[in-house]
Amino acid sequence: MALNMADLFEHAVDAFPERVALICGDRQLTYAELEDEANRLAHHLAARGVSPGGHVGLYARNSVAAVETLLAVIKLRAVTININYRYLAGELAYHLRDGDLAALVHDQDLAAIVDAVAPPGLPRVVIGPDFDAAIAAASKTRDFGPRSPDDVYIIYTGGTTGYPKGVMWRHEDIWRTLAGGIDFLTGEPLADEWAQSRKGAEGTALVRMAPAPLIHGAAMVATLGCLFAGDTAVIMPKFDPDALWAAVEKHRVNTLSVIGDAMARPLIEALAAGNYDTSSLINLNTTAALFSPAVKDAVARALPSVFLTEAIGSTETGFTGMALHSAGGAHRGGPTVTAGPDVIVIDEAGGACGPGETGKLARGGHIPLGYYKDPVKTAEMFTEVNGRRYAVPGDWARVEEDGTITLLGRGNTCVNTGGEKVFPEEVEGALKSHPDVFDALVLGVPDDRLGQRVAALVQLRPGVTADAAALQAHVHGQLAGYKAPRTIWFVDSVGRTVSGKADYGWARAYAEAHDPAKAAP
């Protein structure tokens, strides 16, 4: 069995060529049409010098052409290098160097930035009005030869700190952990590479939407997994809450995958203000960022007939567990999940945690090869427990008495205040449960006595008067006193990445540029 993602897509094409595969804005393509366009682009890229193992940058917003690029590259056994379309010249230059590109596919309106930093002679394909014409002369024949489960797939992840890093996966491994190669509820692996398309042929296709940018790993792999299963993928040109609900109503979306509060909160508020038909929706899932308890409850109340699930994991581990939530459910901090057989929590001594113990979340089995061109970070990512290799990306978690696992937060953003660990996500959740707060980001800032103290950047709702003391009292009512922010800055908007994750680099820069003495006490 190839267990290669290009083969998985082609199995779906062969099983139901006339089924709708992809919807974006006013465009809609069947599986056969998407296959033909992806094949043409693959041949066009090959003619420009892209060969197996070559790296093709994707510097673009969501579009049909972006999906075709993902498919075309894997058909060639080449590797997509996802690049944030918000990057300016300096950031793009770093990514072009680090990614070792053989070609670049980019949006037309980003051409000036590319012109400024791209190396001379780098082949480029421009997504714009002339995109279809540029590849029309290429062959639509599927004649790419056999592929391997060992072909490499790279996802660059910016995470919450530092420059983006390329996480290298074998095709089989990433399929088994993120793209549908296991049953996400039971953790059981699919029998073979035809299982997804075979199951899709047995029933009516689902309509699935992952509205985050395709240059974000969660949306990228969710969209590919949807296509492997023969379902219909709906992508949004940009995140607009009202346009998203209109698309859910128009296309009868069944499954909606969002990224934490940054998407869920504006979506729920737009739903309350509008008159949208959500009766087709079966499941709303969040991944890649935690729901705060207040937003989680708001979603459950607004969509009472919809299954609300939280999937935990990371680009470095893939899927590690899922939780089901209902309105008024208990909160233990982050989501509490029944983890799969390959997931453990590792204590500071390097052993597996037992009930009641806290450590770092780890996954064995199908895990990445490492970070691209970074042997030091690769060595730091992996550890061995009882003779088995695990990926450990830095997420802290607690093993509960019943064996479930509660995710607490990222270790690299944990605040150490007077020897106590404070996870920003927990404090952010408490702040966002206050009715005056729209968004919040928590970090540690230097403190002469405590080493670090908890600080917060808070975005209030329009028309609300800032009251730091009221917010601190609100947090004191929910969490231990040492977790309450001692410094609060009120900001016009909280910095977040294009995917909705907290931008801690922005937060640190803001904190360094603003005297804590001038913030709210």
NUKE-433389 format. One record per residue (C-alpha): residue in three letters; x negated, y, z negated. Coordinates in Angstrom, 2 decimals. Example, Ala and Ser with C-alpha at 12.3 -4.5 7.8 and 13.67 -1.06 7.14 Angstrom:
("ALA",(-12.30,-4.50,-7.80)),
("SER",(-13.67,-1.06,-7.14)),
This chain:
("MET",(0.00,0.00,0.00)),
("ALA",(-1.30,3.45,0.86)),
("LEU",(0.35,5.27,-2.06)),
("ASN",(-0.61,8.46,-0.25)),
("MET",(1.66,11.49,-0.39)),
("ALA",(1.67,12.00,3.38)),
("ASP",(2.91,8.42,3.82)),
("LEU",(5.56,8.96,1.15)),
("PHE",(6.98,11.91,3.09)),
("GLU",(6.86,10.00,6.37)),
("HIS",(8.75,7.07,4.82)),
("ALA",(11.55,9.51,3.96)),
("VAL",(11.51,10.95,7.49)),
("ASP",(11.88,7.46,8.94)),
("ALA",(14.67,6.54,6.54)),
("PHE",(16.94,9.57,7.12)),
("PRO",(15.65,11.87,9.89)),
("GLU",(18.93,13.83,10.22)),
("ARG",(19.34,14.57,6.51)),
("VAL",(18.69,18.18,5.45)),
("ALA",(15.21,18.34,3.97)),
("LEU",(14.50,22.00,3.26)),
("ILE",(16.44,25.24,2.81)),
("CYS",(14.80,28.64,2.41)),
("GLY",(16.87,31.78,2.86)),
("ASP",(18.76,31.44,6.14)),
("ARG",(16.55,28.62,7.46)),
("GLN",(17.47,24.97,7.17)),
("LEU",(15.49,22.02,8.55)),
("THR",(16.26,18.32,8.76)),
("TYR",(13.62,15.75,7.86)),
("ALA",(12.91,15.17,11.57)),
("GLU",(12.54,18.90,12.23)),
("LEU",(10.27,19.41,9.22)),
("GLU",(8.18,16.43,10.33)),
("ASP",(7.79,17.81,13.86)),
("GLU",(6.73,21.25,12.61)),
("ALA",(4.30,19.81,10.05)),
("ASN",(2.75,17.57,12.72)),
("ARG",(2.29,20.54,15.07)),
("LEU",(0.60,22.56,12.34)),
("ALA",(-1.61,19.61,11.42)),
("HIS",(-2.81,19.25,15.02)),
("HIS",(-3.31,23.02,15.23)),
("LEU",(-5.46,22.99,12.08)),
("ALA",(-7.42,20.00,13.35)),
("ALA",(-8.14,21.89,16.57)),
("ARG",(-9.47,24.76,14.41)),
("GLY",(-11.95,22.40,12.75)),
("VAL",(-10.08,21.01,9.74)),
("SER",(-11.05,17.37,9.18)),
("PRO",(-10.43,14.78,6.43)),
("GLY",(-11.66,16.17,3.12)),
("GLY",(-11.68,19.75,4.38)),
("HIS",(-10.16,22.49,2.21)),
("VAL",(-7.32,24.67,3.52)),
("GLY",(-6.37,27.72,1.46)),
("LEU",(-2.70,28.64,1.08)),
("TYR",(-2.37,32.33,0.19)),
("ALA",(1.34,32.89,0.67)),
("ARG",(4.75,33.36,-0.87)),
("ASN",(7.48,30.75,-0.64)),
("SER",(8.57,30.03,2.93)),
("VAL",(9.29,27.15,5.27)),
("ALA",(5.80,27.67,6.70)),
("ALA",(4.26,27.25,3.25)),
("VAL",(5.94,23.86,2.82)),
("GLU",(4.87,22.87,6.33)),
("THR",(1.30,23.78,5.38)),
("LEU",(1.36,21.51,2.32)),
("LEU",(2.60,18.62,4.47)),
("ALA",(0.30,19.31,7.42)),
("VAL",(-2.81,19.36,5.25)),
("ILE",(-2.12,16.02,3.55)),
("LYS",(-1.26,14.46,6.92)),
("LEU",(-4.84,15.29,7.97)),
("ARG",(-6.21,13.81,4.71)),
("ALA",(-7.44,17.32,3.97)),
("VAL",(-6.92,19.28,0.72)),
("THR",(-4.73,22.32,0.04)),
("ILE",(-6.29,25.03,-2.12)),
("ASN",(-3.42,26.99,-3.69)),
("ILE",(-4.18,30.72,-4.08)),
("ASN",(-2.07,33.19,-6.02)),
("TYR",(-0.57,35.66,-3.54)),
("ARG",(-0.87,38.43,-6.15)),
("TYR",(-4.65,38.24,-6.03)),
("LEU",(-6.45,41.32,-4.80)),
("ALA",(-9.81,41.44,-3.05)),
("GLY",(-12.10,40.58,-5.97)),
("GLU",(-9.93,37.70,-7.20)),
("LEU",(-9.44,36.36,-3.68)),
("ALA",(-13.18,36.51,-3.00)),
("TYR",(-13.84,34.34,-6.06)),
("HIS",(-11.24,31.81,-4.97)),
("LEU",(-12.51,31.63,-1.38)),
("ARG",(-16.04,30.95,-2.68)),
("ASP",(-15.00,28.43,-5.30)),
("GLY",(-12.59,26.61,-2.98)),
("ASP",(-15.10,26.04,-0.13)),
("LEU",(-12.49,26.67,2.54)),
("ALA",(-12.54,25.24,6.04)),
("ALA",(-9.47,27.34,6.97)),
("LEU",(-6.99,29.76,5.42)),
("VAL",(-3.22,30.01,5.90)),
("HIS",(-1.88,33.36,4.68)),
("ASP",(1.06,35.73,4.88)),
("GLN",(0.78,38.47,7.47)),
("ASP",(1.15,41.29,4.94)),
("LEU",(-1.89,39.96,3.04)),
("ALA",(-4.15,40.22,6.09)),
("ALA",(-5.85,43.44,4.99)),
("ILE",(-6.98,41.84,1.72)),
("VAL",(-8.21,38.77,3.58)),
("ASP",(-10.05,40.97,6.12)),
("ALA",(-11.94,42.63,3.27)),
("VAL",(-13.42,39.48,1.75)),
("ALA",(-13.08,36.47,4.07)),
("PRO",(-16.38,35.14,5.43)),
("PRO",(-16.93,35.73,9.16)),
("GLY",(-15.63,32.92,11.32)),
("LEU",(-13.23,31.44,8.76)),
("PRO",(-10.31,30.01,10.82)),
("ARG",(-7.04,31.66,9.83)),
("VAL",(-3.38,30.87,10.49)),
("VAL",(-1.04,33.79,9.84)),
("ILE",(2.49,33.25,8.53)),
("GLY",(4.69,35.83,10.21)),
("PRO",(6.83,36.41,13.29)),
("ASP",(4.30,34.71,15.58)),
("PHE",(3.71,31.65,13.36)),
("ASP",(5.98,29.27,15.31)),
("ALA",(4.60,30.46,18.63)),
("ALA",(1.04,29.90,17.42)),
("ILE",(1.61,26.21,16.78)),
("ALA",(4.22,25.51,19.51)),
("ALA",(1.63,24.21,21.97)),
("ALA",(0.31,21.62,19.52)),
("SER",(1.49,18.02,19.59)),
("LYS",(4.36,16.92,17.34)),
("THR",(3.22,13.30,17.52)),
("ARG",(2.47,11.45,14.30)),
("ASP",(-0.91,9.98,15.22)),
("PHE",(-3.11,10.66,12.22)),
("GLY",(-4.34,7.18,11.37)),
("PRO",(-4.34,5.29,8.06)),
("ARG",(-4.73,7.10,4.75)),
("SER",(-5.87,6.12,1.26)),
("PRO",(-4.56,6.39,-2.31)),
("ASP",(-8.04,7.75,-3.08)),
("ASP",(-7.51,10.88,-0.95)),
("VAL",(-8.00,13.94,-3.16)),
("TYR",(-5.33,16.50,-4.07)),
("ILE",(-6.46,19.69,-5.83)),
("ILE",(-4.29,22.07,-7.85)),
("TYR",(-5.89,25.30,-9.02)),
("THR",(-4.55,26.30,-12.39)),
("GLY",(-5.07,29.71,-13.92)),
("GLY",(-3.69,28.53,-17.25)),
("THR",(-3.56,31.31,-19.83)),
("THR",(-7.21,32.36,-19.83)),
("GLY",(-10.17,32.80,-17.49)),
("TYR",(-10.69,32.17,-13.79)),
("PRO",(-8.59,29.48,-12.11)),
("LYS",(-10.00,25.96,-12.07)),
("GLY",(-9.34,23.28,-9.47)),
("VAL",(-8.01,20.06,-10.99)),
("MET",(-8.84,17.09,-8.74)),
("TRP",(-6.41,14.17,-8.51)),
("ARG",(-6.27,10.99,-6.46)),
("HIS",(-3.01,10.89,-4.48)),
("GLU",(-1.79,7.78,-6.25)),
("ASP",(-2.49,9.23,-9.69)),
("ILE",(-0.71,12.53,-9.15)),
("TRP",(2.23,10.72,-7.56)),
("ARG",(2.48,8.43,-10.57)),
("THR",(2.48,11.32,-13.04)),
("LEU",(4.15,14.29,-11.33)),
("ALA",(5.72,13.50,-7.95)),
("GLY",(8.17,10.72,-8.78)),
("GLY",(6.00,7.62,-8.91)),
("ILE",(7.43,6.81,-12.34)),
("ASP",(10.88,6.93,-13.89)),
("PHE",(10.63,10.15,-15.91)),
("LEU",(13.07,8.89,-18.55)),
("THR",(11.56,5.45,-19.18)),
("GLY",(7.96,5.94,-18.02)),
("GLU",(8.22,2.79,-15.90)),
("PRO",(6.23,2.90,-12.62)),
("LEU",(8.03,2.54,-9.29)),
("ALA",(7.50,-0.81,-7.61)),
("ASP",(5.95,0.42,-4.37)),
("GLU",(5.53,3.39,-2.02)),
("TRP",(8.94,2.80,-0.41)),
("ALA",(10.89,2.86,-3.69)),
("GLN",(11.74,6.57,-3.58)),
("SER",(13.00,6.63,-0.01)),
("ARG",(14.74,3.25,-0.46)),
("LYS",(16.66,4.58,-3.47)),
("GLY",(17.42,7.79,-1.58)),
("ALA",(18.93,5.79,1.26)),
("GLU",(21.29,4.01,-1.13)),
("GLY",(23.25,7.11,-2.15)),
("THR",(24.06,10.74,-1.46)),
("ALA",(21.12,13.10,-1.48)),
("LEU",(20.75,15.45,-4.41)),
("VAL",(20.12,19.15,-3.84)),
("ARG",(17.18,20.30,-5.94)),
("MET",(15.77,23.75,-6.51)),
("ALA",(12.37,24.68,-7.95)),
("PRO",(12.35,28.49,-7.54)),
("ALA",(8.83,29.15,-8.86)),
("PRO",(6.10,30.04,-6.33)),
("LEU",(4.79,27.04,-4.40)),
("ILE",(1.26,28.16,-5.24)),
("HIS",(2.15,27.04,-8.79)),
("GLY",(1.53,23.33,-9.32)),
("ALA",(4.88,22.57,-10.97)),
("ALA",(6.94,23.94,-8.07)),
("MET",(4.59,22.53,-5.44)),
("VAL",(4.71,18.96,-6.69)),
("ALA",(8.43,19.14,-7.58)),
("THR",(9.22,20.15,-4.00)),
("LEU",(7.05,17.38,-2.55)),
("GLY",(8.60,14.82,-4.89)),
("CYS",(12.04,15.94,-3.78)),
("LEU",(11.07,15.32,-0.15)),
("PHE",(9.63,11.88,-0.95)),
("ALA",(13.02,10.89,-2.39)),
("GLY",(15.08,12.07,0.56)),
("ASP",(16.75,14.86,-1.37)),
("THR",(17.27,18.44,-0.17)),
("ALA",(14.77,20.99,-1.49)),
("VAL",(15.94,24.60,-1.87)),
("ILE",(13.17,27.16,-2.35)),
("MET",(13.54,30.89,-2.94)),
("PRO",(11.51,33.55,-1.08)),
("LYS",(11.14,35.32,-4.43)),
("PHE",(12.56,35.04,-7.93)),
("ASP",(15.77,37.07,-8.11)),
("PRO",(18.28,35.84,-10.71)),
("ASP",(21.41,36.92,-8.80)),
("ALA",(20.11,35.60,-5.48)),
("LEU",(19.22,32.33,-7.19)),
("TRP",(22.72,31.82,-8.62)),
("ALA",(24.20,32.73,-5.24)),
("ALA",(22.02,30.03,-3.66)),
("VAL",(23.07,27.51,-6.32)),
("GLU",(26.70,28.23,-5.44)),
("LYS",(26.20,28.26,-1.66)),
("HIS",(24.08,25.10,-1.40)),
("ARG",(25.75,23.21,-4.26)),
("VAL",(22.48,22.72,-6.13)),
("ASN",(22.44,19.74,-8.53)),
("THR",(19.08,20.13,-10.26)),
("LEU",(17.38,23.40,-11.19)),
("SER",(13.79,23.42,-12.48)),
("VAL",(12.60,26.64,-14.13)),
("ILE",(9.50,27.73,-16.04)),
("GLY",(10.35,28.64,-19.61)),
("ASP",(11.89,31.82,-20.98)),
("ALA",(10.48,34.06,-18.25)),
("MET",(12.92,32.54,-15.78)),
("ALA",(15.65,31.23,-18.06)),
("ARG",(16.43,34.42,-19.97)),
("PRO",(17.07,36.67,-16.91)),
("LEU",(18.94,33.80,-15.27)),
("ILE",(21.34,33.36,-18.19)),
("GLU",(21.91,37.11,-18.45)),
("ALA",(22.63,37.34,-14.71)),
("LEU",(25.01,34.40,-15.01)),
("ALA",(26.89,36.13,-17.84)),
("ALA",(27.19,39.34,-15.82)),
("GLY",(28.15,37.69,-12.53)),
("ASN",(30.87,35.37,-11.32)),
("TYR",(28.99,32.38,-9.96)),
("ASP",(30.20,28.83,-9.39)),
("THR",(27.74,26.48,-11.14)),
("SER",(30.01,23.43,-11.11)),
("SER",(27.59,21.50,-8.86)),
("LEU",(24.78,21.77,-11.42)),
("ILE",(23.97,18.54,-13.26)),
("ASN",(20.58,19.25,-14.80)),
("LEU",(18.54,22.32,-15.73)),
("ASN",(14.95,21.47,-16.56)),
("THR",(12.04,23.54,-17.81)),
("THR",(8.43,22.61,-17.35)),
("ALA",(4.97,24.24,-17.61)),
("ALA",(6.13,26.72,-20.29)),
("LEU",(8.03,26.27,-23.53)),
("PHE",(11.59,27.43,-24.14)),
("SER",(11.99,29.51,-27.26)),
("PRO",(14.78,28.17,-29.52)),
("ALA",(16.95,31.26,-28.90)),
("VAL",(16.76,30.94,-25.12)),
("LYS",(17.20,27.19,-25.27)),
("ASP",(20.44,27.60,-27.23)),
("ALA",(21.63,30.37,-24.90)),
("VAL",(21.16,28.13,-21.86)),
("ALA",(22.98,25.25,-23.55)),
("ARG",(25.92,27.50,-24.48)),
("ALA",(26.14,29.08,-21.02)),
("LEU",(26.03,25.72,-19.21)),
("PRO",(27.71,23.29,-21.63)),
("SER",(28.33,20.57,-19.04)),
("VAL",(24.74,20.59,-17.77)),
("PHE",(22.00,18.33,-19.10)),
("LEU",(19.27,20.59,-20.46)),
("THR",(15.85,18.93,-20.46)),
("GLU",(12.32,20.02,-21.31)),
("ALA",(9.40,18.25,-19.66)),
("ILE",(6.00,18.66,-21.25)),
("GLY",(2.64,18.21,-19.60)),
("SER",(0.01,20.18,-17.75)),
("THR",(-1.92,20.28,-14.50)),
("GLU",(-4.63,18.24,-16.26)),
("THR",(-2.34,15.47,-17.55)),
("GLY",(0.80,15.44,-15.45)),
("PHE",(4.06,14.48,-17.10)),
("THR",(3.73,13.46,-20.76)),
("GLY",(7.30,13.42,-22.07)),
("MET",(10.84,14.75,-21.82)),
("ALA",(13.40,16.00,-24.34)),
("LEU",(17.16,16.46,-24.03)),
("HIS",(18.67,19.51,-25.76)),
("SER",(22.20,20.56,-26.68)),
("ALA",(23.53,23.77,-28.22)),
("GLY",(22.86,23.93,-31.94)),
("GLY",(20.28,21.13,-31.80)),
("ALA",(17.46,20.99,-34.31)),
("HIS",(14.20,22.82,-33.57)),
("ARG",(10.84,21.60,-34.85)),
("GLY",(8.73,24.27,-33.17)),
("GLY",(8.21,23.22,-29.57)),
("PRO",(10.07,20.47,-27.72)),
("THR",(10.13,17.06,-29.37)),
("VAL",(9.83,14.25,-26.84)),
("THR",(9.68,10.51,-26.64)),
("ALA",(6.26,10.12,-25.08)),
("GLY",(5.30,7.48,-22.56)),
("PRO",(3.03,4.51,-23.33)),
("ASP",(-0.05,6.34,-22.02)),
("VAL",(0.37,9.39,-24.30)),
("ILE",(-1.23,9.81,-27.74)),
("VAL",(-2.23,12.63,-30.09)),
("ILE",(-5.92,12.72,-31.04)),
("ASP",(-7.13,13.93,-34.45)),
("GLU",(-10.30,15.92,-35.15)),
("ALA",(-12.26,12.73,-35.81)),
("GLY",(-11.44,11.41,-32.34)),
("GLY",(-8.88,8.80,-33.37)),
("ALA",(-5.17,8.46,-32.69)),
("CYS",(-2.89,10.44,-35.02)),
("GLY",(-0.25,8.71,-37.08)),
("PRO",(3.17,10.00,-38.21)),
("GLY",(3.02,13.44,-39.80)),
("GLU",(-0.41,14.24,-38.34)),
("THR",(-1.37,17.04,-35.96)),
("GLY",(-3.95,16.93,-33.18)),
("LYS",(-4.43,17.37,-29.45)),
("LEU",(-2.12,15.81,-26.89)),
("ALA",(-3.82,13.32,-24.58)),
("ARG",(-2.85,11.11,-21.67)),
("GLY",(-4.50,7.95,-20.38)),
("GLY",(-3.77,5.81,-17.34)),
("HIS",(-3.23,7.87,-14.20)),
("ILE",(-5.29,10.98,-14.95)),
("PRO",(-7.34,13.44,-12.85)),
("LEU",(-10.87,12.98,-11.64)),
("GLY",(-11.94,16.27,-13.22)),
("TYR",(-12.42,19.93,-12.37)),
("TYR",(-13.75,20.83,-8.94)),
("LYS",(-17.44,21.85,-9.08)),
("ASP",(-17.42,22.08,-12.87)),
("PRO",(-19.06,19.07,-14.54)),
("VAL",(-19.27,20.88,-17.90)),
("LYS",(-15.52,21.53,-18.13)),
("THR",(-14.85,18.06,-16.75)),
("ALA",(-16.87,16.49,-19.57)),
("GLU",(-14.95,18.61,-22.08)),
("MET",(-11.58,17.52,-20.66)),
("PHE",(-12.04,13.79,-21.22)),
("THR",(-12.53,11.63,-24.27)),
("GLU",(-12.45,7.94,-25.12)),
("VAL",(-10.25,6.37,-27.79)),
("ASN",(-10.49,2.65,-28.53)),
("GLY",(-12.33,2.08,-25.25)),
("ARG",(-9.78,3.93,-23.11)),
("ARG",(-10.30,7.21,-21.23)),
("TYR",(-7.94,10.12,-21.88)),
("ALA",(-7.47,13.62,-20.47)),
("VAL",(-7.21,16.22,-23.25)),
("PRO",(-6.34,19.70,-21.89)),
("GLY",(-6.05,21.43,-25.26)),
("ASP",(-2.35,21.32,-26.18)),
("TRP",(-1.70,20.84,-29.89)),
("ALA",(1.04,18.46,-30.98)),
("ARG",(2.41,16.71,-34.04)),
("VAL",(3.45,13.07,-34.37)),
("GLU",(6.82,12.89,-36.12)),
("GLU",(7.84,10.18,-38.59)),
("ASP",(10.01,8.49,-35.94)),
("GLY",(7.09,8.33,-33.48)),
("THR",(8.26,11.19,-31.27)),
("ILE",(5.85,14.02,-30.46)),
("THR",(6.42,17.75,-30.96)),
("LEU",(4.43,20.12,-28.77)),
("LEU",(3.05,23.06,-30.77)),
("GLY",(1.08,25.18,-28.28)),
("ARG",(-2.22,25.77,-26.53)),
("GLY",(-5.32,25.41,-28.64)),
("ASN",(-7.18,28.18,-26.81)),
("THR",(-4.54,30.75,-27.86)),
("CYS",(-4.14,29.51,-31.43)),
("VAL",(-4.67,32.26,-34.03)),
("ASN",(-6.85,31.44,-37.06)),
("THR",(-5.80,33.88,-39.76)),
("GLY",(-7.43,33.35,-43.14)),
("GLY",(-7.98,29.67,-42.28)),
("GLU",(-4.34,29.07,-41.27)),
("LYS",(-3.49,28.02,-37.70)),
("VAL",(-0.70,30.01,-36.04)),
("PHE",(0.62,28.94,-32.64)),
("PRO",(1.75,32.00,-30.64)),
("GLU",(4.69,30.18,-29.06)),
("GLU",(6.33,29.66,-32.45)),
("VAL",(6.07,33.35,-33.40)),
("GLU",(7.19,34.44,-29.93)),
("GLY",(10.27,32.26,-30.32)),
("ALA",(11.12,33.90,-33.64)),
("LEU",(10.69,37.39,-32.18)),
("LYS",(12.81,36.60,-29.14)),
("SER",(15.64,35.39,-31.34)),
("HIS",(16.13,39.01,-32.50)),
("PRO",(18.93,40.61,-30.44)),
("ASP",(16.84,43.72,-29.67)),
("VAL",(13.95,41.76,-28.11)),
("PHE",(13.87,40.78,-24.45)),
("ASP",(10.34,39.36,-24.31)),
("ALA",(7.30,39.00,-26.56)),
("LEU",(3.72,37.78,-26.44)),
("VAL",(1.65,36.94,-29.53)),
("LEU",(-2.14,36.78,-29.87)),
("GLY",(-4.86,37.05,-32.46)),
("VAL",(-6.84,40.28,-32.92)),
("PRO",(-9.97,40.79,-35.07)),
("ASP",(-9.46,41.43,-38.77)),
("ASP",(-12.24,42.25,-41.24)),
("ARG",(-10.64,40.29,-44.07)),
("LEU",(-8.80,37.43,-42.35)),
("GLY",(-11.03,36.89,-39.33)),
("GLN",(-7.97,37.25,-37.13)),
("ARG",(-4.51,38.62,-37.71)),
("VAL",(-1.34,37.92,-35.78)),
("ALA",(-0.40,40.68,-33.34)),
("ALA",(2.52,40.98,-30.94)),
("LEU",(3.36,42.88,-27.78)),
("VAL",(7.13,43.32,-27.67)),
("GLN",(9.42,44.33,-24.81)),
("LEU",(12.69,45.67,-26.17)),
("ARG",(16.03,45.70,-24.41)),
("PRO",(16.99,49.00,-22.71)),
("GLY",(18.27,51.68,-25.06)),
("VAL",(17.04,50.02,-28.25)),
("THR",(15.05,51.98,-30.83)),
("ALA",(11.74,50.43,-31.86)),
("ASP",(11.77,49.15,-35.45)),
("ALA",(8.65,47.14,-36.30)),
("ALA",(9.66,46.61,-39.93)),
("ALA",(12.96,45.04,-38.88)),
("LEU",(11.18,42.67,-36.50)),
("GLN",(8.65,41.66,-39.15)),
("ALA",(11.45,41.02,-41.64)),
("HIS",(13.25,38.95,-39.02)),
("VAL",(10.19,36.75,-38.49)),
("HIS",(9.65,36.48,-42.27)),
("GLY",(13.16,35.07,-42.49)),
("GLN",(12.26,32.19,-40.16)),
("LEU",(8.56,31.44,-40.62)),
("ALA",(5.89,31.44,-43.31)),
("GLY",(4.66,34.93,-44.16)),
("TYR",(1.17,34.49,-42.68)),
("LYS",(2.74,33.85,-39.24)),
("ALA",(4.52,37.23,-39.04)),
("PRO",(2.78,39.80,-36.82)),
("ARG",(0.86,42.38,-38.83)),
("THR",(0.42,44.54,-35.71)),
("ILE",(3.15,45.23,-33.15)),
("TRP",(2.79,47.16,-29.91)),
("PHE",(5.97,48.07,-28.04)),
("VAL",(5.41,47.80,-24.27)),
("ASP",(7.51,48.54,-21.19)),
("SER",(7.11,44.96,-19.98)),
("VAL",(5.21,41.89,-21.11)),
("GLY",(2.47,40.73,-18.75)),
("ARG",(3.15,37.36,-17.18)),
("THR",(1.61,35.39,-14.33)),
("VAL",(3.43,34.88,-11.05)),
("SER",(4.75,31.57,-12.40)),
("GLY",(6.12,33.13,-15.58)),
("LYS",(3.41,31.98,-17.97)),
("ALA",(2.14,34.37,-20.63)),
("ASP",(-0.79,36.41,-19.35)),
("TYR",(-3.11,36.37,-22.36)),
("GLY",(-5.87,38.06,-20.38)),
("TRP",(-3.57,41.07,-19.95)),
("ALA",(-2.64,40.91,-23.63)),
("ARG",(-6.25,40.88,-24.80)),
("ALA",(-7.13,43.78,-22.51)),
("TYR",(-4.16,45.76,-23.85)),
("ALA",(-5.13,45.03,-27.44)),
("GLU",(-8.75,46.06,-26.83)),
("ALA",(-7.65,49.32,-25.19)),
("HIS",(-5.17,50.32,-27.90)),
("ASP",(-6.24,51.09,-31.44)),
("PRO",(-4.38,48.73,-33.81)),
("ALA",(-4.20,51.59,-36.29)),
("LYS",(-1.93,53.41,-33.84)),
("ALA",(0.38,50.41,-33.42)),
("ALA",(3.34,49.71,-35.65)),
("PRO",(2.12,48.39,-39.02)),
